[in-house]
Amino acid sequence: MHKRRGYASLAALTAVVLLISGAIYVGVGALKGRAAAGTTAARAAVWVGTWSAPPVEAAGGGQGERGARSVRNVVHTSIGGTAARLTLSNLLGRRPLTVAQVSLALRAGSGADAAPGSLRQVTFHGLRGVTIAPGGQSVSDPVVLEIPYDGDLLVSVATPGGPVTVHPRARQTSYVADGDRTRDVGGQAYTSRIHTWQHVTAVDVLTREADGAVVAIGDSITDGTTATADANRRWPDVLADRLGRRGAPRYSVLNAGISGNRLLEGGRGPSALARFDRDVLARPGVKTVIVAIGINDLLRAPRTAKADRITAGLAELTRRAHARGLKVIGATLLPCGGYRGCTQSVQAVREEVNAVVRGGGVFDGVVDFDRVLRDPHARGRLRAVYDSGDHVHPSDAGYARMGGAVDVAGL
């Protein structure tokens, strides 16, 4: 797969940035040249999510040598635009989160270096810093920057340290530095590496190109827990690649997967039912939802033994999405033969759930992940080439097969 590519002066500068940011709603397309006017001028610029990572847990943030620390998050876009805005979260914090500085840049290469000329200071209500209450979040002012499709962004956040809201198992390396290094173009100060996303939970872009967003809500299989790190090979990444091709619908793809997540009960993060409004319905520009969750309800205690409880939960997600005018695609549950806890009774319930999903009474459409990944000679197991080795999570080849199985014309 290709690579998923002084105070008065400050106040005056901030005012100019905000004026420019407001103007992009009506005129930023002109910056791209007169030639584009014939194809895009009639289309209003709208905010659409290009990346997301649901908040999962609180973790110790530590402190740098000078009291503050900077986290340089690497996030990957699924669609481009002419400006961006960031969502910072203190959803799981127990005290106010003070953010001193934030910057946004395009990534240069594969490390923590920003592309020259791309680093932008991020403001919140015109101010460089923001304090976020426990359980809250804050959305930045628009940042004028040409955001690429299939590219890496650097979201650098400086805080005094302490517990932070994170998305673990990111399958992406990000970086940490002592002190406030958010304005560093070079990444030399970012000497520590982490494999979580911290503070930032969403990036939206202002675009005239996108038809909307697809949100994939699921568990570790959607989160991509066994995908090759730093390679963007989760199945939603594969789907985003397909949607970036000529002739495909122009949708972004937002990954709302949480490893260990369940449909009905809380566990690793709140249940899908509990977080659906926040992680799916609240995302800007969403048009279609792909629901791929339920296997942990069978495999993890307390187990949901009856298929009708799972299908009722799936139907509830569909009902709530339909109330917002969204289309819902449901996924069958993958085979789990050979995985600890995947008993014959679990397999029987899984097959029963899949039969209901295939029957067409729950969703607007179906993507049959079970059929395309199972071993044709042992229906209860993943085919070896699609098995990461633990018998429940796909390999890179399996994720590629899943991303390729979604009917893009039906989104």
Secondary structure, DSSP 8 states (H G I E B T S, - for coil): ------HHHHHHHHHHHHHHHHHHHHHGGGGG-GGGHHHHTTS--EEEEEEE----EEE-----TTS-EEEEEEEE-SS-EEEEEEEEE-TT-SS-EEE-EEEEEEB-TTSS-B-TT--EE--BTTBS-EEE-TT-EEE---EEEEE-TT-EEEEEEEE--S-EEEE---SS-EEEEES--TT-SS-TT--EEESSEESEEEEEEEESS--EEEEEEESHHHHTTTS-TTS--SHHHHHHHHHTSTTS--EEEEEEE-TT--SSS-SSSS-HHHHHIIIIITSTTEEEEEEE--HHHHHSSS----HHHHHHHHHHHHHHHHTTT-EEEEE-----TTSTT--HHHHHHHHHHHHHHHTTSS-SEEE-HHHHHEETTEEEEE-GGGB-SSSSSB-HHHHHHHHHHS-GGG-
